[in-house]
Amino acid sequence: MMTAPHSPNDMMIRKLESIFKLTSEEEQALQELSIQTRDIGTNQDIVRVGDQPSQCFLIVEGFTCVHKVSAEGKRQIIAIHVPGDVPDLQSLHLQVLDINISSITPCKLGFIKHTDLYQLCERYPRLAAALWRETLVHSSIFREWLLNIGQRDAYSRVAHLICEIMLRLKAVGLADGQSFEMPVTQAELADATGITPVHANRVLQALRSDGLISTHKHQVTLPDWEKIQQAGEFDPLYLHIKQEVPA
């Protein structure tokens, strides 16, 4: 497994570089951006519906999820975020949040003041474009999730999500070939794909039996990339990563 960059600034640069060509001057500006890190545990709320944050957070280590809760208390995960993502970047322009974001694993988060981001974007318009592109990619992923939950069967939904997570981790150097860590519980996998935890367990067993995945604890390996792509009807175009196909 490849290691994470040494600083939150390195992680932010690596993520933006995966979708946008940065100049050396822009990279230096990102290196100088003030990012305050904080460690949090598993299943901790980071922001909630109704919050009016004055800062955004970058995931340096760990996984988080964006979710909504029905009046009956049922949770729907509508996004999973990995290192390099800024899940609440929309708070820069939307004063009141309409989503909950929680940690799936222990996380190291880097908090960036909105005022610092405003100043960065004013000084470097191309960085404003890069951050805008990041939010557009998040929207593209959300559209694909709607299709995944609405039109694919459970087997394809789970296969598709596994393919997506692998490529997003690979983009920031956190997948080794076709092996990566996916510390998502079966309950979280179920909430992200619109099935029950029992059904999620059966799908994972079927994927293993068919030779599409092998797992050891949280480590996932994809023995046949083409086959799992076919199983998940997975086309990486919507991720808009500069290099999509795993080595």
Residue pairs with C-beta under 8 A, 6 or more apart in sequence:
1 174
1 175
1 176
1 179
1 180
1 181
1 219
2 173
2 174
2 175
2 176
3 173
4 11
4 60
4 61
4 83
4 172
4 173
4 174
5 11
5 13
5 14
5 173
7 35
8 35
8 37
8 58
8 60
8 108
8 110
9 30
9 31
9 32
9 33
9 35
10 31
11 58
11 59
11 60
11 83
11 84
11 110
11 172
12 30
12 33
12 35
12 58
12 84
12 86
12 110
13 22
13 27
13 30
13 31
14 84
14 172
14 173
15 83
15 84
15 85
15 134
15 171
15 172
16 22
16 30
16 130
16 131
16 134
18 84
18 171
18 172
18 241
18 242
19 130
19 133
19 134
19 137
19 171
19 240
19 241
19 242
20 129
20 130
20 133
20 134
22 30
22 126
22 127
22 130
23 126
25 124
26 124
26 126
26 127
26 130
29 120
29 123
29 124
29 127
30 120
30 127
33 112
33 116
33 120
34 112
34 113
34 116
35 58
35 110
35 111
35 112
36 110
36 111
36 112
37 60
37 108
37 109
37 110
37 111
38 108
38 109
38 111
39 106
39 107
39 108
39 109
40 46
40 103
40 106
40 107
40 109
41 103
41 106
42 103
42 104
42 105
42 106
43 102
43 103
43 104
44 102
44 103
45 100
45 101
45 102
46 57
46 64
46 88
46 101
46 102
46 103
46 109
47 53
47 57
47 88
47 91
47 97
47 99
47 100
47 101
48 97
48 100
49 68
49 97
49 98
49 99
49 100
50 96
50 97
51 96
51 97
52 95
52 96
52 97
53 88
53 91
53 97
53 114
54 113
54 114
54 115
55 111
55 112
55 113
55 114
56 86
56 88
56 89
56 91
56 92
56 111
56 112
56 114
56 117
57 86
57 87
57 88
57 109
57 110
57 111
57 112
58 84
58 85
58 86
58 109
58 110
58 111
58 112
59 81
59 82
59 83
59 84
59 85
59 86
59 87
59 107
59 108
59 109
59 110
60 83
60 107
60 108
60 109
60 110
61 83
61 106
61 107
61 108
62 83
62 103
62 104
62 105
62 106
62 107
62 108
62 109
63 80
63 81
63 82
63 103
63 104
63 105
63 107
63 183
63 184
64 80
64 81
64 85
64 87
64 101
64 102
64 103
64 104
64 107
65 77
65 79
65 80
65 81
65 101
65 102
65 104
65 188
65 191
65 192
66 77
66 78
66 79
66 80
66 81
66 87
66 99
66 100
66 101
67 75
67 76
67 77
67 78
67 99
67 100
67 101
67 102
67 191
68 75
68 76
68 78
68 99
68 100
69 75
69 76
69 100
70 76
75 191
76 191
76 194
77 188
77 191
77 192
78 99
78 142
78 145
79 87
79 138
79 141
79 142
79 145
80 104
80 161
80 165
80 184
80 188
80 192
81 87
81 101
82 165
82 168
82 169
82 172
82 174
83 169
83 172
83 174
84 171
84 172
85 138
86 112
86 131
86 134
87 101
88 97
88 99
88 101
89 131
89 134
89 135
89 138
90 97
90 135
91 97
91 114
92 114
92 117
92 118
92 131
104 183
104 184
104 185
104 188
105 183
117 131
120 127
120 128
121 127
121 128
121 131
122 128
133 240
136 240
137 239
137 240
140 238
140 239
140 240
141 164
141 238
141 239
143 238
144 164
144 238
145 192
148 156
148 157
148 160
148 161
148 193
149 157
149 193
149 194
152 160
152 232
152 233
154 193
154 195
154 199
154 200
154 203
155 203
155 206
155 207
155 231
156 231
156 232
156 233
157 193
157 194
157 195
157 203
157 232
158 189
158 193
158 200
158 203
158 204
158 207
158 232
159 207
159 212
159 228
159 231
159 232
159 234
160 232
160 233
160 234
161 189
161 192
161 193
161 232
162 182
162 207
162 213
162 220
162 222
162 228
162 232
163 222
163 228
163 229
163 232
163 234
163 236
164 234
164 236
164 239
165 180
165 182
165 184
166 175
166 178
166 180
166 182
166 220
166 222
166 246
167 175
167 236
167 239
167 241
167 244
167 246
168 239
168 241
169 175
169 180
169 181
170 180
170 246
171 239
171 241
171 243
174 180
174 181
175 246
177 246
177 247
178 221
178 222
178 223
178 225
178 246
179 219
179 220
179 221
179 222
180 219
180 220
181 218
181 219
181 220
182 218
182 220
183 218
184 192
186 197
186 200
186 201
186 204
187 197
187 200
189 197
189 200
189 204
190 196
190 197
190 199
190 200
193 200
195 203
204 213
204 215
207 213
207 228
207 231
208 214
208 215
210 227
210 231
211 223
211 224
211 227
212 222
212 223
212 224
212 227
212 228
212 231
213 220
213 221
213 222
213 223
213 228
214 220
214 221
214 223
215 221
222 228
222 246
225 245
225 246
228 234
236 244
236 245
237 244
